[in-house]
């Protein structure tokens, strides 16, 4: 057994391929595709971005960030809406994410996301919320 903070990408790929193979044997498609959006200012500097992936009919939003100077301008909402639109083009019917009590819970709720779970004391004194939203009718 090896414990490391810096795993070799080839080793990580062995685990990924092994799990993908098992999932496929159980009827789950291997259809994970990255999705990223970036907003830049006139100098080309990134001022906001969203990183996500689509798989199994879901959009998973990993990170959404907007530079403090550009918050409350609608930029984050536009990034989220564009990610949802691309996910629909990819055949996704739902989106999910996790956000903290110190982050953007109300931001997501205002855009139709509903809480389906909570994880307390992550970090201590804070709560992580698991949210989902239907973005398209299942076919």
N, C-alpha and C positions, 0 to 999 in steps of 0.2 A: 504494500500500500504506500502511495506517495501523497504527501500533503504539500501544496504549493500555493503561493500567492500569485505566481506568474506561470500559469499553465501553458504548455506548448500548444499552439493552435492545432497541430496535427492530433494531439491527444484529445483535445476538446471535440474535434471533428469525429473521432472514433466513437465517442459517447453519443454525439448527435446522430450519426449514421445508425448506430445500434438502436437508439430509441425510435428513429424514423422507421426503420425496418420492422421493429416490433409493432408500432402503431399501424403501419400498412397491413401487417398480417392480421390485425384486428378489424380491418375495414376503414380505418381513418386515413384520409388522403394525406399525402406529403405535399402540401401546397403552401408552405410558409414563404411569403414574399415581403421583403422590407418596403417601407414607405417613408419618405422624409420630405419635408417642406421647409424652405428657408426664405425669410424675408430679409432683404438687404437695403441699407440706406443708399443715398446717391453716391457714396464713396465705395460701395461694394461690401461694406462691413455688415455681418449678420446681426440683425437687431431682434430677430424672433425666429423660432424654429419649432418643429414638431417631428418627433421620431416615433415610428409605429411599425406595425407589421400586420399583414392579413393572413388568416389561415382558418380553415374549417368553417367558413362563413362568417367569421368575426374580424372586426378591426380591433387590434389591441394598441392602445395609445400608451407608449412608454414614457415619453416626456413631451411637455409643451412649455416653452419658456418665451417670455417677452422681456426685452431690456426695460428696466424701470422707466426710462424716459418715454417709452412708447406704450406703456400700459394705459388702459382706459380709453384707447383710441379705436377699438374694434379689431385690431390686428390679430389678437389671439383667437377671437371668434371666427375671423375669416380663415385662419389656418385650420381650425377645427372643422369648419364647414367644408373646406376643400378636401381635407383628409376623408371625411365621411362620403363626399361625392365620389372620390376615387375608389373608396372601398365598395360603394354600390356598383361602380363600373366593373369591379373585380368579382362581383357576385355576392358580396357580403350583405347580410341582413341585420346584423347587430354590432354594437361597439361596446368595448369595456375598457376600464382603466382603474387606477388607484390614485388617490390624492390624499394629502394630509389635512388635518384640522387647521394647520398653519399655512396651508397652500390655497387652493382655488375651489373649494367645495361649492360655494354659491355660484361661481362662474359656470361650472358644469351643470348644476341644477337648473340654472336659467336657460340652458340650452337643451333641456329635456332629459338629462341623465338622472337616473334614480339609484338610490343606495340599495345594495343587496347584501352588504356585509360590513362589519367594522372590526378593526384590530386595535385593541387598546394598548397604551404605553409603547408606541412605536413612532418616535422616540418617547422616553418616559415623560408622562404628562400630556402626551398628544395622542390623537387617534388617526389611524389610516382608514379611509373609506373606500370601499369597492363599489364602483358605479357601472351601470350599463344603460344602453339606449337602443331601441329598435330603430334601424335606419332604413329598412326596406321590408316589405312583406315577404315572408318565406314563400317560395314557389313549390 
